Amino acid sequence: LAAAYALLEEGPIAQMLWNPHYGGIDMAAAYADTHIEALGTSISLIQDVLTLHTIWSIAVPIALIEAFDLTPKRPWLGAFGLAVAAVVFTIGSAYLTYSQIESEKFIATPSQFAAAGLAIVVLVVAAVAIPAPPRRTMRPAPSPRRVGLASFLLTSLLMARDFIAELTSKWFGVGLWFVPVVAGIVLILRWSHSPQWSPAHRTALAGGALLT
């Protein structure tokens, strides 16, 4: 869901994914090496957007707030609260879309809107339809300190890949992005299935990323 939000904000709403001069910055030049003409955007830009919003805009703040929640399984909002939040989000998104078009004097093509919309729908459906894997392992979870250190190192690698790509190639940076992402997913799935996995581990996981 966080990945879907990332594509929604920087796709149909802000349109940063396709605007070559977004915010007065020469985005086309900054991401020229990994630009894909058929997509109208850059692979490394998509990766940056997914990284920023999935980890730091959504997952880390939620995890840190729930670290201090005595009833973490309880939904934050009831039916009425969800309805109000949905209305506010929809109105805010529509206003931001309009204001961005007015200020940037840019609007994406229908095919770009359609492609982003399809990707967002697929991510939302996947989030709802794919069940959480069962807890099968009895392996002990590492200490919260080790979890936090791993989180810090992997998210730091995500940030450092731009500097590494400057010394090698932009496409090497694109490939390097998958290393901490896949490693993080595998480790978190494995560790979180342990019966020893606790709120302290989740807080350490978020704290390592926050430190980055």
C-alpha positions in Angstrom: 0.0 0.0 0.0 2.9 2.4 0.7 4.3 1.6 -2.7 0.9 2.3 -4.3 0.9 5.7 -2.4 4.3 6.5 -3.7 3.3 6.0 -7.3 0.0 7.9 -6.7 1.7 11.0 -5.2 4.5 11.3 -7.6 2.5 10.0 -10.6 -1.0 11.2 -11.2 -1.0 13.8 -8.4 2.4 15.6 -8.6 3.4 14.1 -12.0 7.0 14.4 -11.0 7.7 11.0 -12.7 7.1 12.6 -16.1 7.8 16.3 -15.7 11.3 17.0 -17.1 11.5 20.3 -15.2 9.6 19.5 -12.0 10.0 22.3 -9.4 12.4 24.1 -11.6 14.9 21.2 -11.4 16.2 19.7 -14.6 14.9 16.2 -13.8 15.4 15.1 -17.4 19.2 15.7 -17.1 19.5 14.3 -13.6 17.9 11.0 -14.6 18.8 11.0 -18.3 21.1 7.9 -18.1 18.3 5.5 -17.1 15.4 7.1 -19.0 13.1 4.7 -20.7 11.3 6.4 -23.6 8.4 3.9 -23.6 7.7 4.8 -20.0 8.3 8.5 -20.3 10.4 8.4 -17.1 13.5 7.0 -15.5 13.9 3.7 -13.8 16.2 5.2 -11.2 13.6 7.9 -10.5 10.9 5.3 -10.0 13.2 3.5 -7.6 13.9 6.7 -5.7 10.2 7.4 -5.4 9.4 3.9 -4.2 12.3 4.0 -1.7 11.5 7.4 -0.2 7.8 7.0 0.3 7.5 3.2 1.0 10.1 3.3 3.7 10.3 6.8 5.1 6.9 8.4 4.3 4.7 5.5 5.4 6.4 2.5 7.1 8.8 4.2 9.5 6.2 6.8 10.9 3.6 4.1 11.4 6.0 1.7 13.1 7.3 4.4 15.4 3.8 5.5 16.4 2.7 2.0 17.1 5.8 1.4 19.2 4.0 3.6 21.8 0.6 2.1 21.3 -0.6 -0.2 24.0 -3.1 -1.8 21.7 -1.3 -2.1 18.4 -3.8 -4.5 16.9 -6.7 -2.0 17.2 -7.4 0.1 14.1 -6.5 3.8 14.5 -9.9 4.8 13.0 -13.4 3.6 13.0 -15.8 3.6 10.0 -16.6 7.3 10.5 -13.0 8.3 10.9 -12.0 6.3 7.8 -14.8 8.0 5.8 -13.6 11.5 6.9 -10.0 10.6 6.1 -10.9 9.3 2.7 -12.9 12.5 1.8 -10.1 14.7 3.0 -7.5 12.7 1.1 -9.5 12.8 -2.1 -10.2 16.5 -1.9 -6.6 17.2 -1.0 -5.3 15.1 -3.8 -7.6 16.7 -6.4 -6.5 20.2 -5.2 -2.9 19.3 -5.3 -3.2 17.9 -8.8 -4.9 21.1 -10.0 -2.4 23.4 -8.3 0.5 21.4 -9.7 -0.8 21.6 -13.3 -1.4 25.3 -12.9 2.1 26.0 -11.4 4.1 23.6 -13.5 2.3 24.1 -16.7 2.7 20.4 -17.4 0.3 17.5 -17.7 1.2 13.9 -18.4 -0.2 12.0 -21.4 -3.3 9.7 -21.0 -1.1 6.6 -21.5 1.1 7.7 -18.7 -1.8 8.2 -16.4 -3.2 4.9 -17.4 0.0 3.0 -16.8 0.5 4.5 -13.4 -3.1 3.9 -12.5 -2.8 0.2 -13.5 0.3 -0.2 -11.4 -1.4 1.4 -8.4 -4.5 -0.8 -8.8 -2.3 -4.0 -9.0 -0.4 -3.0 -5.9 -3.6 -2.3 -3.9 -5.2 -5.6 -5.0 -2.1 -7.5 -4.2 -2.0 -5.9 -0.7 -5.5 -7.0 0.0 -5.6 -10.3 -1.8 -2.2 -11.9 -0.9 -2.4 -13.4 2.6 0.4 -12.9 5.1 2.7 -16.0 5.2 2.2 -18.2 8.2 4.7 -18.3 11.0 6.7 -21.5 10.3 10.1 -21.0 11.7 11.2 -21.6 15.3 14.5 -20.0 14.8 15.3 -17.3 17.3 15.1 -13.7 16.2 18.3 -11.6 16.4 18.5 -9.0 19.1 16.7 -5.7 18.5 20.2 -4.1 18.3 21.2 -6.3 15.4 17.9 -5.7 13.7 18.4 -2.0 14.0 21.9 -2.2 12.7 20.8 -4.3 9.7 18.1 -1.8 9.0 20.6 1.1 9.2 23.1 -0.6 6.9 20.6 -1.7 4.3 18.8 1.7 4.1 22.2 3.5 4.0 23.1 1.4 1.0 19.9 2.5 -0.7 21.0 6.1 -0.1 24.6 5.5 -1.0 23.9 3.9 -4.3 23.7 7.3 -6.1 27.3 8.0 -5.0 28.4 4.5 -6.1 26.7 5.0 -9.4 28.7 8.1 -10.0 31.8 6.1 -9.8 30.5 3.2 -11.9 27.4 3.7 -14.0 23.8 4.7 -13.5 22.6 1.3 -14.6 24.9 -0.3 -12.0 23.0 1.8 -9.5 19.7 0.5 -10.8 20.9 -3.0 -10.3 22.4 -2.3 -6.9 19.0 -1.0 -5.7 17.6 -4.5 -5.7 20.3 -5.8 -3.3 19.2 -4.0 -0.1 15.5 -4.2 -1.1 15.5 -8.0 -1.6 17.8 -8.6 1.3 15.5 -6.4 3.5 12.4 -8.3 2.5 13.9 -11.7 3.0 15.4 -10.8 6.4 12.3 -9.2 7.7 10.0 -12.1 6.6 12.4 -14.6 8.2 13.0 -12.7 11.5 9.4 -11.6 12.0 8.2 -15.2 11.8 10.1 -16.0 15.0 8.0 -16.3 18.2 10.6 -14.0 19.8 9.8 -11.1 17.4 8.5 -8.3 19.5 7.5 -4.6 19.4 11.1 -3.8 20.4 12.3 -5.5 17.1 9.8 -3.5 15.1 10.9 -0.3 16.7 14.6 -1.1 16.1 13.7 -1.8 12.4 12.1 1.6 12.1 14.8 3.3 14.1 17.6 2.1 11.9 15.9 3.5 8.9 15.1 6.7 10.7 18.8 7.1 11.6 19.7 6.8 7.9 
